[in-house]
Amino acid sequence: MRKSLGWMLSLSVLIGTVGTAGVATAADPDTGSKAVADSQSTDIKDRILAIPGMSLIEEKPVAGYRFLVLNYKQPIDHKRPWAGTFDQRISILHKGTDRPTVFRTSGYSLSTTPSRAEPTRIVDGNQVSMEYRYFTPSRPQPADWSKLDIWQAASDQHRIYTALKKIYGEKWLSTGASKGGMTATYFERFYPQDMDGVVAYVAPNDVVNNEDSAYDRFFETVGTKQCRDRLNNMQREALVRRGPLEAKYKAWAESEGATFRTIGSLDKAYEAVVLDFVWGFWQYYGQDVCDQIPDAKTASDDTVYETIDAYSGWSAYTDQGLEPYTPYYYQAATQLGSPSIKQPHLKGLSRYGYQPARNFVPREIPMKFQPQAMRDVDKWVRNNADRMLFVYGGNDPWGSEQFHLGKGARDSYVYVAPGANHGANVDGLVPAERANATARILAWAGVPAPAVAAAKPLARFDARIDQLVDEDTTREHGLRP
């Protein structure tokens, strides 16, 4: 049996999810036409749209499924559900109400292209996906940024689950990659009774924001020395040639209409992109393509400029590049934390070092860091993890600070895929760990024992809706999980 939270958290959950009778239609998934929702003869779209607060954006064709993109009305503040609502986008990839359901979160925006997460293919189930609050268009207007925190977002998921559980009555698993894996973990921490299992991919766990030596150790040892030197030399060369390359950057920015009000200057943006270069290489690529990095000493200015762009992205710290990710940087600066590494090979050349997340959020948005938030989650996972699987990549910088399991954990695992980057998955684990992880996912989903024993995905790989690397870990460049 899962451990429940203390009575004070239970009280806050009760306050946050139960409103007055006058606002039930706006914020309470338990009201409405239950007879319609429970009818097994009603079309699935009609049953879902019978849920109060649910509305259809579009339905897209996909072989073997029904795929619906929807809006669900959520309270801006789950502790004060009467104080306003906003529309949150979700999608449902429907297989059948007799199948388990996977609740997938990216921690960012919602893709409206039908796709399956790895656990969805393993259990051959339904998939519900959620856009994280405050990523547009799922943002209240005007936006009260103080209501963007991990508890409010977990409460969004709890309400969606509660509303859909009446239709999808079989087992539920939550999953996500990168910030999505973090999101799935936070959901479990605050609502441990909801899910029957958690599969969190490449989820960073920055317990103490100012202690980042694990990242320094990673960059001192990852790959071969030859590869590390090749990357470091290119990064250093970009700062040595700062003058001519910033001139190219300025010309590009002017041609694109790119501006730098949030970060403060083109010079700060230039250095931020350059400092991301080595991190971005290991996050998205790896040792096998290191020989594609040009020799820094003989490379032309154009080659250095284009190489940095390929792995870091010159648009990342423009106002236009930052704006879609303001909710992430806000959370990094208030609860999640963000990494900082020393990079001694840039001594004497770096003017700013790794800049704090505060630099990437418009100054008019107030914020204050809450160091207890990640410590609380880390302690809870160590002592209470039950049916949780964490998967990391051996060559992924974000895996330097992982979740760990303590004596109180039950039926939970932390696995590392050797040589994998930020796209690590169950399929990339060593055979024994892959078999156990697959079997546990199947068992948590409640599939018959013979399938659990076989430890094989129940659905075949389908290139139309499956990705070998999760789309949540192949985003635009920038230092983001």
Secondary structure, 3 states (H helix, E strand, C coil): CCCCCCHHHHHHHHHHHCCCHHHHHHHCCCCCCHHHHHCCCCCHHHHHHCCCCEEEEEEEEECCEEEEEEEEEEECCCCCCCCCEEEEEEEEEECCCCCCEEEEECCCCCCCCCCECHHHHHHCCEEEEECCCCCCCCCCCCCCHHHCCHHHHHHHHHHHHHHHCCCCCCCEEEEEECHHHHHHHHHHHHCCCCCCCEEEECCCCCCCCCCCHHHHHHHHHCCCHHHHHHHHHHHHHHHHCHHHHHHHHHHHHHHHCCCCCCCCCHHHHHHHHHHCHHHHHHHHCCHHHHHHCCCCCCCCHHHHHHHHHHHCCCCCCCHHHHHHHHHHHHHHHHHHCCCCCCCHHHCCCCCCCCCCHHHHCCCCCCCCCCCHHHHHHHHHHHHHCECEEEEEECCCHHHHCCCCCCCCCECCEEEEECCCCCCCCHHHCCHHHHHHHHHHHHHHCCCCHHHHHHCCCCCCCCCCCECCCCHHHCCCCCCCC
